[in-house]
Amino acid sequence: MLRAAALGVLALAGVIGGMLAFISPPRLLSHYDRLAGGREGSYPAAEGVPFGSHGQSLDIWAPNDQSAAPLPVVIFWYGGGWAKGDRTSYAFAGRALAKAGFLVVIPDYRKVPQVHFPAFLDDGAEAVAWVQANIAQHGGDPERVAVMGHSAGAYQAVMLALDAKRLAAAGVPPGFIKAGVGLSGPYDFHPFTSDRAIAAFSAWPRPEETQPIAFARKDAPPSLLVTSDGDETVRPRNANNLGARLAGLGAPVEVKNYGPLDHEEIVMALSVPFRGKGAILADSVAFLKARMGE
């Protein structure tokens, strides 16, 4: 009996292990977050909303309490080395920010190898343009829009906050983005050394145009650049270098280092199960609310 039971447990573990092999870590984290109470205080206000010119989709998360509507808006881009990821796997981020009082938009974007720079960035600009034209219909305030992201998503957010010409080409007026938060993002990474950066950017003939630091400007929106000494994927020099460049120009910028946290732990700390790892959510929310108002 014991042997049979043990074999049954091993078989079940094998089935579960096989299932997990096909589920991305962010998606698992979103499930875990929901079970741990993350869904309380927010809800998916819209799912799979089409936007842009290449079949992109976005989700919208809203707080249960909308007494302060219209709400400030955060557009959140997920990471994945410009090669993987999807909006639904980052529900934990949407829930966390929505519960804090924001209307949260999580857009998808095209990935490498189907596209390369600047296609995924243009998708991001189309997401911002969609928010400008449509977010009021969902209870958001188009006068209070911020951008945020993790890793490659932080690249998207910060690059769009700095490159005013790209947003203008998408029909977004100057000054539309009021603030930006970059979590563990690459901003000053040329010459390209990682396989993912080479795949995403090396075909572009003018590499300086791929670097957010090249677009630093005095009138940039206020930025919070989050990094950590334990991040060996996107090293702290990216945030430090961009922060120093912006500060030297007189642009409002804060750089926060969360010590030993690694690259993944920074975004994991947005979720309920791992929020104790660091005050990333609280600090990001405080920064955004100070720049956009309640």
C-alpha positions in Angstrom: 0.0 0.0 0.0 2.7 2.4 1.0 4.7 1.6 -2.2 1.6 2.2 -4.3 0.9 5.5 -2.5 4.4 6.6 -3.0 4.3 5.8 -6.7 1.1 7.7 -7.0 2.6 10.8 -5.4 5.6 10.5 -7.7 3.3 10.2 -10.7 1.3 13.2 -9.6 4.5 15.2 -9.1 5.6 14.3 -12.6 2.3 15.5 -14.0 2.5 18.7 -12.1 6.1 19.2 -13.1 5.3 18.6 -16.7 2.5 21.2 -16.5 4.7 23.8 -14.9 7.3 23.3 -17.6 4.7 24.9 -20.0 3.7 27.8 -17.7 5.9 30.9 -17.6 7.2 32.0 -14.2 5.4 35.3 -14.4 2.1 33.5 -15.1 2.7 31.2 -12.1 3.4 34.2 -10.0 0.2 35.8 -11.1 -1.7 32.7 -10.0 0.1 32.6 -6.7 -0.6 36.3 -6.2 -4.3 35.8 -6.8 -4.5 33.0 -4.4 -2.6 35.0 -1.8 -5.2 37.8 -1.8 -3.8 39.9 -4.7 -7.2 40.1 -6.4 -8.8 41.9 -3.5 -9.3 45.6 -4.2 -9.1 45.5 -8.0 -10.6 43.8 -11.1 -9.9 43.4 -14.8 -11.9 46.3 -16.3 -11.1 45.2 -19.9 -9.3 42.3 -21.5 -7.8 41.8 -24.9 -8.6 45.3 -26.2 -7.2 45.8 -29.7 -5.0 48.7 -30.5 -2.3 49.8 -33.0 -1.6 48.7 -36.5 -0.2 45.2 -36.0 -2.9 43.3 -34.1 -1.7 44.3 -30.6 -3.9 43.9 -27.5 -4.0 45.4 -24.0 -5.6 44.7 -20.7 -6.9 47.3 -18.2 -7.0 46.9 -14.4 -9.0 49.1 -12.2 -9.5 49.6 -8.4 -12.7 48.6 -6.9 -13.0 52.0 -5.3 -13.4 54.5 -8.1 -14.8 57.3 -6.0 -11.9 59.5 -7.1 -12.5 59.0 -10.8 -11.2 60.0 -13.3 -8.2 58.0 -12.1 -4.5 58.6 -12.8 -3.2 56.1 -15.4 -0.1 53.9 -15.4 0.9 52.1 -18.6 3.0 49.1 -17.6 5.2 47.2 -20.0 6.5 43.7 -19.0 10.0 42.4 -19.6 11.3 39.3 -21.3 14.4 40.4 -23.3 12.3 41.8 -26.2 11.7 38.1 -27.1 9.0 36.7 -24.8 6.3 37.7 -22.3 2.6 38.5 -22.5 0.2 40.9 -20.8 -1.9 38.3 -19.0 1.1 36.9 -17.2 1.6 40.2 -15.4 -1.8 40.5 -13.9 0.0 40.6 -10.5 1.5 44.0 -11.5 -1.8 45.3 -12.8 -3.7 44.3 -9.6 -1.0 45.8 -7.3 -1.0 49.2 -9.0 -4.8 49.3 -9.5 -5.4 48.6 -5.8 -3.1 51.6 -5.1 -5.6 53.8 -7.0 -4.4 53.8 -10.6 -6.1 52.7 -13.8 -3.5 50.3 -15.2 -2.9 49.5 -18.9 -0.8 46.5 -19.8 -0.1 46.4 -23.5 1.5 43.6 -25.5 4.1 44.3 -28.2 5.7 42.4 -31.0 8.8 40.3 -30.2 12.2 39.2 -31.6 12.8 37.4 -33.9 9.6 38.4 -35.8 10.6 42.1 -35.4 13.6 44.1 -34.3 14.3 47.6 -33.1 12.4 49.9 -33.4 9.2 47.9 -34.1 8.5 46.9 -30.5 9.1 50.5 -29.4 6.7 51.7 -32.1 4.2 49.3 -30.6 4.7 51.0 -27.3 4.1 54.4 -28.9 0.9 53.1 -30.4 -0.2 52.0 -26.9 0.4 55.5 -25.5 -1.6 57.0 -28.4 -4.4 54.6 -27.7 -4.4 55.7 -24.0 -4.5 59.3 -25.0 -7.5 58.8 -27.3 -9.5 56.2 -25.3 -8.6 56.1 -21.6 -11.3 58.6 -20.5 -13.9 56.1 -21.7 -12.6 53.6 -19.1 -12.5 56.1 -16.2 -8.9 57.3 -16.6 -7.6 60.8 -16.6 -5.7 61.6 -19.9 -4.1 64.5 -18.1 -2.4 62.2 -15.6 -0.6 59.4 -17.4 2.6 57.8 -16.3 4.7 54.9 -17.8 6.3 52.0 -16.0 8.0 48.7 -16.8 10.4 46.0 -15.8 13.6 45.0 -17.6 12.9 45.2 -21.4 9.6 46.8 -20.3 11.5 49.4 -18.4 13.4 50.1 -21.6 10.1 50.6 -23.4 8.8 53.0 -20.7 11.9 55.1 -20.2 12.7 55.3 -23.9 9.2 56.5 -24.7 9.3 59.0 -21.9 12.5 60.4 -23.3 12.1 60.1 -27.1 9.5 62.8 -27.7 9.8 62.5 -31.5 8.7 58.9 -31.5 5.6 59.7 -29.5 5.0 62.8 -31.8 5.1 60.4 -34.8 2.3 58.4 -33.2 0.2 61.5 -32.6 1.0 62.0 -28.9 1.5 65.7 -27.9 4.5 66.9 -26.0 4.2 66.6 -22.2 1.6 63.8 -22.3 3.7 61.5 -20.1 3.8 63.0 -16.7 6.3 60.6 -15.0 8.1 57.3 -15.5 9.3 54.4 -13.4 11.9 52.0 -14.7 12.5 48.7 -12.8 15.8 47.1 -13.5 16.0 48.5 -17.0 18.8 48.7 -19.6 19.4 52.3 -20.6 23.1 52.4 -21.5 24.1 49.0 -22.9 26.1 49.6 -26.1 28.3 48.0 -27.3 25.9 45.0 -27.3 27.3 42.0 -25.4 24.2 39.9 -24.5 22.6 37.6 -27.0 19.2 39.2 -26.5 20.5 42.7 -27.1 22.4 41.6 -30.2 19.3 39.9 -31.6 17.1 42.9 -30.9 19.3 45.9 -31.8 22.4 44.9 -33.8 20.7 45.3 -37.2 20.1 49.0 -36.6 22.7 51.0 -38.4 23.0 53.8 -35.8 23.3 52.1 -32.4 23.3 55.3 -30.4 19.6 55.7 -31.5 18.8 52.5 -29.5 20.0 53.9 -26.2 17.7 55.7 -23.8 20.7 57.6 -22.4 21.2 59.3 -25.8 17.7 60.9 -25.4 18.2 62.4 -21.9 17.0 65.9 -21.9 16.4 68.7 -19.4 12.6 68.8 -19.9 12.2 65.0 -19.5 9.3 63.9 -17.2 10.3 63.0 -13.6 11.8 59.6 -13.5 12.4 56.9 -10.8 15.1 54.5 -11.8 15.1 51.3 -9.7 18.1 49.1 -9.6 19.9 46.6 -7.2 23.4 45.5 -6.6 22.3 41.9 -6.9 21.1 42.3 -10.5 23.5 40.5 -12.7 21.2 40.6 -15.7 20.9 44.4 -16.1 23.7 45.8 -14.0 23.2 49.0 -11.8 25.4 51.1 -14.1 22.4 51.4 -16.5 20.3 53.3 -13.9 23.3 55.0 -12.4 24.5 56.3 -15.8 21.1 57.5 -17.0 20.4 59.0 -13.6 23.6 61.0 -13.6 23.1 62.2 -17.2 19.5 63.4 -16.4 20.6 65.0 -13.1 23.4 66.8 -14.9 21.0 68.2 -17.4 18.7 69.4 -14.6 15.9 66.9 -15.2 14.1 65.5 -12.1 15.3 62.0 -11.4 15.7 59.6 -8.5 17.8 56.5 -8.5 16.9 53.8 -5.8 19.1 50.8 -5.2 17.5 47.8 -3.4 20.7 46.2 -2.4 21.0 42.4 -2.7 17.7 41.8 -4.7 18.3 40.2 -8.1 16.8 41.1 -11.4 13.6 39.0 -11.0 13.1 39.8 -7.3 12.6 43.5 -8.1 9.4 42.8 -10.1 8.3 39.9 -7.9 8.2 42.4 -5.0 5.1 43.9 -6.7 3.2 40.7 -5.9 1.6 39.9 -2.5 3.6 36.8 -1.8 7.0 38.6 -2.3 6.2 42.1 -1.3 8.3 41.7 1.8 11.4 41.5 -0.3 11.5 45.3 -0.7 9.4 48.5 -0.8 9.4 48.7 -4.6 5.6 48.9 -4.9 5.2 51.5 -2.0 8.1 53.6 -3.3 6.9 53.5 -6.9 3.3 54.4 -5.9 4.5 57.3 -3.7 6.7 58.6 -6.5 3.8 58.5 -9.0 1.2 60.0 -6.8 3.5 62.8 -5.9 4.0 63.6 -9.6 0.4 63.1 -10.7 -1.7 63.8 -7.7 -4.5 61.6 -6.3 
